[in-house]
Amino acid sequence: MKRNIITTADGSKTIQIEEWNEQYHSVHGAIQEAKHVFIKHGLFFFKEMHPKIQPIHILEIGFGTGLNAYLTLLKSSETQTKIEYVGVEAFPVIAEEINQLNYVEELKTDEKLFSKLHDTSWETDQDITGDFKLTKQKKEFKNINDTNIFNIIYFDAFGARVQPELWTETIFQKMYDALQVEGVLVTYAAKGSVRRAMQAVGFKVEKLPGPPGKREMLRGIKLFI
């Protein structure tokens, strides 16, 4: 499938899969969406609930361009928060595409850190900074079988319109199992079918204001083992 690098409304770039008319990030602003959904309503929400928990264990469903991981890394340094981050990706983005992204320039940050996220080997634990440890796992989401490990899940899979199999009760059961009690799952999605699938496996689900260009998003909390 043909893949294009496009510029989103906030000036940051993302990858578009032309055949699907689907992007890795919102066309209304890649960086804005990531900050709103995953940092504000995921990481910062959990830190406010549990200020003493460190390290915070995060699972990302769809490592993709590395934008969510990069923003989390930057916040870990700014707030002196230790984070152990696992990014799962079935089809890693190639270096040629990564090199065309402009997150370093838009965020005015150190290119070495962003490069290190992508240069580290898959299936190994890597200390990116003193506060941020990364493990990249190349596998399909259906093969995740972790239990009671993570505090936060960034659920950033391609949309249900193009990959409905990623938004089922079966997948969300795996997410629920992977979280510790009072763990949080955040996603940009707000479809009723997604909300019902999350609720069916035990999540307490709330609708939140969405990022620019999107009215709502969802956040789920695991209340019981």
PAZAPA-4460 file (N, C-alpha, C; in steps of 0.05 Angstrom, whole numbers, plus 32768, in hexadecimal, padded with zeros to 4 digits):
% residues 225
    n_x    n_y    n_z   ca_x   ca_y   ca_z    c_x    c_y    c_z   seq   type   mol
   8011   7FE8   8000   8000   8000   8000   8011   8019   8000     1      M     A
   8009   802D   7FF1   8019   8045   7FEE   8017   8055   8008     2      K     A
   802E   805F   8011   8030   806F   802A   803C   808A   8023     3      R     A
   8030   809F   802E   8039   80BA   8029   803F   80C8   8044     4      N     A
   8053   80DA   8043   8057   80EB   805A   8047   8105   8055     5      I     A
   8035   810B   8068   8025   8123   8065   8028   8135   807D     6      I     A
   8022   814F   8079   8024   8163   808F   8008   8167   809B     7      T     A
   8005   8165   80B5   7FEC   8168   80C2   7FE8   8185   80CA     8      T     A
   7FD0   818C   80D5   7FC8   81A7   80D9   7FDA   81B7   80EC     9      A     A
   7FE7   81A9   80FF   7FF9   81B8   8111   8015   81BA   8107    10      D     A
   801A   81B1   80EE   8035   81B3   80E2   8045   819A   80E5    11      G     A
   803D   8187   80F6   804C   816E   80FA   8044   815A   80E5    12      S     A
   8056   8149   80DE   8051   8136   80C8   8047   811B   80D2    13      K     A
   803B   810B   80C1   8034   80F0   80C7   8034   80DF   80AE    14      T     A
   802F   80C6   80B0   802E   80B4   8099   8011   80AD   8092    15      I     A
   800C   80AF   8078   7FF1   80A9   806E   7FF2   808F   805E    16      Q     A
   7FE0   807D   8063   7FDC   8066   8052   7FC6   806C   803E    17      I     A
   7FCF   8071   8025   7FBD   807D   8011   7FA4   806B   800B    18      E     A
   7FA8   8051   8009   7F93   803F   8002   7F7C   803F   8017    19      E     A
   7F84   8042   8030   7F71   8042   8046   7F66   805E   804C    20      W     A
   7F74   8072   8042   7F6E   808E   804B   7F70   8090   8069    21      N     A
   7F85   8084   8074   7F8A   8082   8091   7FA6   808D   8097    22      E     A
   7FA8   809B   80AD   7FC1   80A6   80B5   7FCA   809B   80D0    23      Q     A
   7FE4   809C   80D5   7FEF   8093   80EF   7FE6   80A6   8105    24      Y     A
   7FE1   80C0   80FE   7FD8   80D4   8112   7FC3   80E5   8105    25      H     A
   7FB6   80F5   8115   7FA0   8106   810B   7FAA   811B   80F7    26      S     A
   7F9B   811E   80E1   7FA2   8133   80CE   7F9D   814F   80DA    27      V     A
   7F8F   8151   80F0   7F8A   816A   80FE   7FA2   8172   8110    28      H     A
   7FB6   8161   8111   7FCE   8168   8121   7FD9   814F   812F    29      G     A
   7FEF   8144   8124   7FFA   812C   812F   8004   8130   814C    30      A     A
   8014   8145   8150   801F   814A   816B   8009   8152   817E    31      I     A
   7FF6   8163   8175   7FE0   816C   8186   7FD0   8154   8190    32      Q     A
   7FCA   8141   817D   7FBA   812A   8185   7FC9   8119   8199    33      E     A
   7FE2   8114   8194   7FF2   8103   81A7   7FF3   810F   81C2    34      A     A
   7FF8   8129   81C4   7FFA   8136   81DE   7FDF   8135   81EC    35      K     A
   7FC9   813A   81DE   7FAF   813B   81EB   7FA6   811F   81F4    36      H     A
   7FA7   810B   81E3   7F9C   80F1   81E9   7FAE   80E2   81FC    37      V     A
   7FC8   80E0   81F5   7FD9   80CD   8204   7FE8   80DA   821B    38      F     A
   7FF2   80F3   8217   8000   8100   822D   7FED   810B   8242    39      I     A
   7FDB   811D   8239   7FC9   812A   824C   7FB6   8116   8259    40      K     A
   7FA8   8107   8249   7F93   80F5   8255   7F9C   80D9   825C    41      H     A
   7FB5   80D3   8255   7FC1   80BA   825D   7FD6   80BD   8272    42      G     A
   7FEE   80C6   826A   8004   80C9   827D   7FFF   80DC   8294    43      L     A
   7FF7   80F4   828E   7FF3   8108   82A3   7FDB   8101   82B5    44      F     A
   7FC6   80F5   82A9   7FB0   80EC   82B9   7FB8   80D7   82CD    45      F     A
   7FC8   80C3   82C4   7FD1   80AE   82D6   7FE4   80B9   82EC    46      F     A
   7FF6   80CB   82E4   8008   80D7   82F8   7FF9   80E6   830D    47      K     A
   7FE4   80F4   8306   7FD4   8102   8319   7FC6   80EF   832C    48      E     A
   7FBC   80D8   8321   7FAF   80C4   8332   7FC3   80B6   8345    49      M     A
   7FDB   80B1   833B   7FEF   80A1   8349   800A   80AF   8349    50      H     A
   800D   80C5   8357   8026   80D5   8355   803F   80C6   835F    51      P     A
   803B   80B1   836F   8053   80A4   837A   805C   808B   836B    52      K     A
   804D   8083   8357   8054   806B   8348   806A   8071   8334    53      I     A
   8081   8063   8337   8097   8064   8324   80A6   804A   8326    54      Q     A
   80AF   803F   830F   80AA   8049   82F5   808D   8045   82EC    55      P     A
   8084   8055   82D9   806A   8051   82CD   806F   803F   82B5    56      I     A
   805E   802A   82B3   8061   8016   829D   804C   801D   8288    57      H     A
   8055   8022   8270   8043   802A   825A   8046   8016   8243    58      I     A
   802F   800E   8238   802D   7FFD   8220   8021   800E   820A    59      L     A
   802E   8010   81F3   8023   801D   81DC   801B   8009   81C7    60      E     A
   8001   800B   81BF   7FF7   7FFA   81AA   7FF9   8009   818F    61      I     A
   800E   8003   8181   8014   8011   8168   802B   8025   816B    62      G     A
   8044   801B   816D   805B   802D   8171   805E   8040   815A    63      F     A
   8059   8037   8141   8057   8048   812A   806F   805B   8126    64      G     A
   8069   8075   8125   807E   8089   8120   808F   808F   8139    65      T     A
   8087   8085   8150   8096   808A   8168   808E   80A5   8175    66      G     A
   807A   80B3   816A   8073   80CD   8175   8069   80CB   8192    67      L     A
   8057   80B8   8198   804D   80B6   81B4   8063   80AF   81C7    68      N     A
   8075   809D   81BF   808B   8096   81D0   809E   80AE   81D4    69      A     A
   80A3   80BD   81BF   80B5   80D4   81C1   80AA   80EA   81D4    70      Y     A
   8090   80F0   81D1   8084   8103   81E3   8085   80FA   8200    71      L     A
   8081   80E0   8204   8082   80D4   821F   809E   80D6   822A    72      T     A
   80B1   80D0   821A   80CE   80D2   8222   80D4   80EF   822B    73      L     A
   80CB   8103   821B   80D0   811F   8222   80C3   8126   823C    74      L     A
   80AB   811D   8241   809D   8123   825A   80AA   8115   8271    75      K     A
   80B5   80FD   826D   80C2   80EF   8283   80DA   80FF   828D    76      S     A
   80E8   810B   827A   8100   811C   8281   80F7   8136   828F    77      S     A
   80E2   8143   8284   80D9   815C   828F   80CE   8159   82AB    78      E     A
   80C1   8143   82B1   80B4   813F   82CB   80C4   812C   82DD    79      T     A
   80DB   8122   82D4   80EB   810F   82E3   80DB   80F7   82EB    80      Q     A
   80CD   80EC   82D7   80BC   80D4   82DB   80C9   80BD   82CE    81      T     A
   80CE   80A8   82DC   80D9   8090   82D0   80C3   8080   82C1    82      K     A
   80C9   8079   82A9   80B5   806B   8298   80C2   8053   828A    83      I     A
   80B4   803D   828B   80BC   8025   827C   80A7   8021   8266    84      E     A
   80AF   8023   824D   809C   8026   8237   80A0   800E   8224    85      Y     A
   8089   8001   821D   8089   7FEB   820A   8078   7FF4   81F2    86      V     A
   8085   7FF4   81DB   8077   7FFB   81C2   8073   7FE3   81B0    87      G     A
   805B   7FDC   81AA   8055   7FC4   819A   804E   7FCD   817D    88      V     A
   805A   7FC1   816A   8056   7FC8   814E   805A   7FB0   813C    89      E     A
   8046   7FA9   812C   8048   7F92   811A   8058   7F98   8101    90      A     A
   8056   7FB2   80F8   8063   7FBA   80DF   8073   7FD4   80E4    91      F     A
   808C   7FD2   80ED   809B   7FEA   80F4   809E   7FFD   80DC    92      P     A
   809D   8016   80E3   80A1   802B   80CF   80BF   802B   80C6    93      V     A
   80C3   802E   80AC   80DF   802C   80A2   80EE   8046   80A7    94      I     A
   8108   8044   80A7   8119   805C   80AD   8115   8072   8099    95      A     A
   8110   806C   8080   810C   8081   806C   80F4   8093   8073    96      E     A
   80DF   8087   807E   80C8   8096   8086   80CD   80A5   80A0    97      E     A
   80DA   8099   80B3   80E1   80A6   80CD   80F1   80BF   80C7    98      I     A
   8104   80BE   80B5   8115   80D5   80AF   8106   80EC   80A3    99      N     A
   80EE   80E8   8099   80DF   80FE   808D   80CC   810B   80A1   100      Q     A
   80CA   8100   80B9   80B9   810C   80CE   80C6   8124   80DB   101      L     A
   80B7   8137   80E5   80C3   8150   80EF   80BD   8155   810C   102      N     A
   80B9   8140   811C   80B2   8144   8138   80C8   8152   8147   103      Y     A
   80E1   814D   8142   80F7   815A   8150   80F6   8178   814B   104      V     A
   80F2   817F   8132   80F2   819C   812B   80D9   81AA   8137   105      E     A
   80C2   819D   8135   80AA   81A9   8140   80AA   81AC   815E   106      E     A
   80B6   8198   816C   80B8   8199   8189   80D1   81A7   8193   107      L     A
   80E3   81AD   8181   80FC   81BB   8188   810C   81AB   819D   108      K     A
   8111   8192   8196   811E   8180   81A9   8137   8174   819C   109      T     A
   8143   8161   81AB   815C   8155   81A3   8158   813E   8190   110      D     A
   8162   8141   8178   815F   812C   8164   816A   8111   816D   111      E     A
   817F   8111   817D   818B   80F8   8185   8178   80E6   8195   112      K     A
   8166   80F2   81A5   8153   80E2   81B4   813F   80D4   81A2   113      L     A
   8134   80E4   818F   8120   80D8   817C   812D   80C2   816C   114      F     A
   8146   80C6   8163   8154   80B2   8153   8159   8099   8164   115      S     A
   815F   809D   817D   8166   8086   818E   814D   8074   8192   116      K     A
   8135   8080   8193   811D   8070   8195   811B   805C   817E   117      L     A
   8122   8066   8166   811E   8055   814F   8137   8044   8149   118      H     A
   814E   804C   8153   8166   803D   814D   816A   8025   8160   119      D     A
   815D   8026   8177   8160   800F   818A   8154   7FF6   817E   120      T     A
   8160   7FE0   8186   8158   7FC5   817C   813D   7FBD   8186   121      S     A
   812F   7FAE   8176   8115   7FA3   817E   811A   7F8B   8191   122      W     A
   8106   7F87   81A3   8106   7F71   81B6   811B   7F73   81CC   123      E     A
   8126   7F8B   81D0   813A   7F8E   81E5   8133   7FA7   81F6   124      T     A
   8139   7FA6   8210   8135   7FBE   8221   814C   7FD1   821C   125      D     A
   8145   7FEB   8218   8159   7FFF   8213   8153   8017   8224   126      Q     A
   8168   8021   8232   8166   803A   8241   816B   8051   822D   127      D     A
   8156   8060   8227   8158   8077   8215   8163   808F   8224   128      I     A
   8159   8093   823C   8164   80A6   824F   8165   8099   826A   129      T     A
   816E   80A8   827F   816E   809C   829A   8152   8098   82A4   130      G     A
   813E   80A5   8298   8122   80A2   82A2   8111   8091   8290   131      D     A
   8119   808B   8278   8108   807F   8264   8114   8066   8258   132      F     A
   8107   8050   825D   8110   8036   8252   80FC   802D   823D   133      K     A
   8106   8024   8226   80F5   801C   820F   80F9   7FFF   8208   134      L     A
   80E3   7FF1   8203   80E4   7FD7   81F6   80D1   7FD7   81DF   135      T     A
   80DB   7FD2   81C7   80CB   7FD0   81AF   80C6   7FB3   81A8   136      K     A
   80AD   7FAC   81A4   80A6   7F90   819E   8098   7F8F   8183   137      Q     A
   80A3   7F7E   8172   8097   7F7B   8157   8085   7F63   8158   138      K     A
   806A   7F68   815A   8057   7F53   815A   803B   7F5E   8156   139      K     A
   8028   7F4D   8150   800C   7F55   814D   8000   7F58   8168   140      E     A
   7FED   7F6A   816A   7FE0   7F70   8184   7FD2   7F58   8190   141      F     A
   7FC8   7F46   817F   7FBA   7F2F   8189   7FCD   7F1C   8198   142      K     A
   7FE7   7F20   8195   7FFB   7F0F   81A2   8005   7F1B   81BC   143      N     A
   7FF9   7F30   81C5   8000   7F3B   81E0   7FF3   7F2B   81F5   144      I     A
   8003   7F21   8208   7FF8   7F10   821D   8003   7F18   8239   145      N     A
   8009   7F32   823C   8012   7F3B   8256   7FFC   7F3C   826A   146      D     A
   8003   7F39   8284   7FEF   7F39   8299   7FF8   7F4B   82B0   147      T     A
   7FE7   7F5E   82B6   7FEB   7F6F   82CE   8006   7F7C   82CF   148      N     A
   800E   7F88   82B8   8028   7F95   82B6   8027   7FB3   82B3   149      I     A
   8015   7FBD   82A3   8017   7FD9   829A   8004   7FEB   82AB   150      F     A
   800D   8005   82AD   7FFC   8019   82BA   7FEC   8029   82A5   151      N     A
   7FF7   802C   828D   7FE9   803B   8278   7FEC   802C   825E   152      I     A
   7FD7   802C   824E   7FD8   8023   8232   7FD0   803A   8220   153      I     A
   7FE2   8040   820D   7FDB   8052   81F7   7FD1   8041   81E1   154      Y     A
   7FB7   8041   81DC   7FAB   8031   81C7   7FA9   8041   81AE   155      F     A
   7FBC   803E   819C   7FBF   8050   8184   7FC0   803F   816B   156      D     A
   7FAF   802B   8169   7FAE   801A   8151   7FA0   802A   813B   157      A     A
   7FA3   8020   8122   7F94   802C   810C   7F76   8029   8112   158      F     A
   7F66   803B   8107   7F4A   803D   810E   7F39   8025   8107   159      G     A
   7F23   8022   8115   7F11   800C   8112   7F05   800B   80F6   160      A     A
   7F04   8021   80E8   7EFA   8022   80CC   7F0A   8010   80BA   161      R     A
   7F25   800F   80BE   7F37   8000   80AC   7F41   7FE6   80B9   162      V     A
   7F43   7FE5   80D4   7F4B   7FCD   80E1   7F39   7FC6   80F9   163      Q     A
   7F20   7FBF   80F4   7F0D   7FBA   8109   7F16   7FA4   811C   164      P     A
   7F26   7F91   8113   7F2F   7F7B   8123   7F41   7F84   813B   165      E     A
   7F4B   7F9C   813A   7F5C   7FA6   814F   7F4C   7FB4   8166   166      L     A
   7F32   7FB6   8162   7F21   7FC4   8175   7F0B   7FB3   8180   167      W     A
   7F11   7F9A   8185   7EFD   7F86   818D   7EFF   7F80   81AB   168      T     A
   7EEB   7F72   81B6   7EED   7F6A   81D2   7F06   7F58   81D7   169      E     A
   7F0D   7F48   81C3   7F24   7F37   81C6   7F3D   7F47   81CB   170      T     A
   7F41   7F5C   81BC   7F59   7F6C   81BF   7F58   7F7C   81D9   171      I     A
   7F41   7F87   81DF   7F3E   7F97   81F8   7F40   7F86   8211   172      F     A
   7F39   7F6C   820F   7F3D   7F5A   8225   7F5B   7F57   822B   173      Q     A
   7F6B   7F56   8216   7F88   7F54   8219   7F93   7F6E   8226   174      K     A
   7F87   7F84   821E   7F90   7F9E   822A   7F89   7F9F   8248   175      M     A
   7F70   7F96   824E   7F67   7F96   826A   7F79   7F84   827B   176      Y     A
   7F7F   7F6D   8270   7F90   7F5A   827F   7FAD   7F65   8283   177      D     A
   7FB6   7F74   826F   7FD2   7F7E   8270   7FD5   7F95   8285   178      A     A
   7FBF   7FA2   828C   7FC1   7FB9   829F   7FC0   7FAF   82BB   179      L     A
   7FCD   7FBF   82CD   7FCA   7FBC   82E9   7FB0   7FC8   82F1   180      Q     A
   7FA6   7FC2   8309   7F8E   7FCE   8314   7F92   7FEC   8315   181      V     A
   7F7E   7FFC   830D   7F7F   8019   830B   7F90   8022   82F3   182      E     A
   7F97   800F   82E2   7FA5   8017   82C9   7F92   8025   82B6   183      G     A
   7F9D   8034   82A3   7F8E   8045   8292   7F94   803E   8275   184      V     A
   7F7F   803D   8264   7F82   803A   8247   7F76   8053   823B   185      L     A
   7F85   8060   8229   7F7B   8078   821A   7F7D   8073   81FD   186      V     A
   7F69   807D   81EE   7F69   807A   81D1   7F5B   8092   81C5   187      T     A
   7F63   8099   81AC   7F57   80AF   819E   7F3A   80A7   8195   188      Y     A
   7F34   808E   8195   7F1A   8084   818A   7F03   808B   819D   189      A     A
   7EEB   808E   8191   7ED3   8094   81A1   7EBB   8085   8197   190      A     A
   7EBE   8073   8184   7EA7   8064   8179   7E98   8055   818F   191      K     A
   7E7E   8053   818C   7E6E   8044   819F   7E76   8027   81A1   192      G     A
   7E7D   801B   818A   7E85   7FFF   818A   7E9F   7FFB   819A   193      S     A
   7EB1   800E   8199   7ECA   800C   81A8   7EC4   800F   81C6   194      V     A
   7EB4   8023   81CD   7EAD   8027   81E9   7E9F   800E   81F4   195      R     A
   7E8D   8002   81E5   7E7F   7FEA   81EF   7E92   7FD3   81F2   196      R     A
   7EA5   7FD0   81E0   7EB8   7FBA   81E2   7ECA   7FBD   81FB   197      A     A
   7ED2   7FD6   8201   7EE2   7FDB   8219   7ED1   7FD5   8232   198      M     A
   7EB9   7FDE   8232   7EA8   7FD9   824A   7EA2   7FBC   824E   199      Q     A
   7E9F   7FAD   8238   7E99   7F90   823A   7EAE   7F80   8248   200      A     A
   7EC7   7F89   8246   7EDD   7F7A   8253   7EE3   7F84   826F   201      V     A
   7ED6   7F99   8278   7ED9   7FA2   8293   7EE2   7FBF   8297   202      G     A
   7EEA   7FCD   8282   7EF3   7FE9   8286   7EDC   7FFB   828F   203      F     A
   7EE3   800D   82A1   7ED2   8024   82A6   7ED9   8039   8291   204      K     A
   7EC7   8040   827F   7ECE   8051   8268   7EC1   806C   826B   205      V     A
   7ED1   8080   8264   7EC6   809C   8264   7ECD   80A9   8249   206      E     A
   7EBB   80B9   8240   7EBF   80CA   8228   7ECC   80E4   8231   207      K     A
   7EE0   80EC   8222   7EEE   8105   8228   7EEE   8117   820F   208      L     A
   7EF2   8131   8212   7EF5   8142   81FA   7F0C   8138   81E9   209      P     A
   7F08   8137   81CF   7F1C   812D   81BE   7F31   8142   81B6   210      G     A
   7F46   813A   81A8   7F5A   814D   819E   7F4E   815E   8188   211      P     A
   7F5D   8172   817E   7F53   8182   8168   7F49   8171   8151   212      P     A
   7F31   8178   8147   7F25   816A   8131   7F14   8152   8139   213      G     A
   7F13   814B   8153   7F04   8134   815C   7EF5   813B   8175   214      K     A
   7EDB   8135   8175   7ECA   813E   818B   7ED0   812F   81A5   215      R     A
   7ED5   8115   81A4   7ED8   8105   81BC   7EEF   80F0   81B9   216      E     A
   7EF8   80E6   81D0   7F0B   80D0   81D2   7F02   80BF   81EA   217      M     A
   7F0F   80A8   81ED   7F08   8096   8203   7F1F   8090   8216   218      L     A
   7F18   808D   822F   7F2C   8084   8243   7F1F   806F   8255   219      R     A
   7F2D   8059   8258   7F23   8043   8269   7F35   803E   8280   220      G     A
   7F29   8036   8297   7F38   8030   82AF   7F31   8014   82B8   221      I     A
   7F46   8005   82BF   7F42   7FEA   82C9   7F3E   7FEB   82E7   222      K     A
   7F27   7FE3   82F1   7F20   7FE6   830D   7F24   7FCC   831C   223      L     A
   7F23   7FB5   830E   7F25   7F9B   831C   7F38   7F88   830D   224      F     A
   7F43   7F75   831C   7F53   7F60   830F   7F41   7F4D   8300   225      I     A
***
